[in-house]
């Protein structure tokens, strides 16, 4: 179970880092190769979460390996943990929309 939590936690940390990078790029106007990687990762995660009814898709896998406590409940109260995934989805979508709007505006200026 410890290996599972470490793997699941690593994925969560990577996605949080992707959110932070996308926000950094949205606020500074910076564009780099990691921006595309971050956006693709977040879009894929958002799609899978949406198809899973707003829940982390790794939860059922954790239950199968004997981890009955959802990842975010290790660091947040149960109600906040339940809201973490959808709230983080919105937090990730906002800078992506800012970047997309900026690119559309740049194209109109050409």
Order of alpha helices (4+ residues) and beta strands (2+ residues): alpha-alpha-alpha-alpha
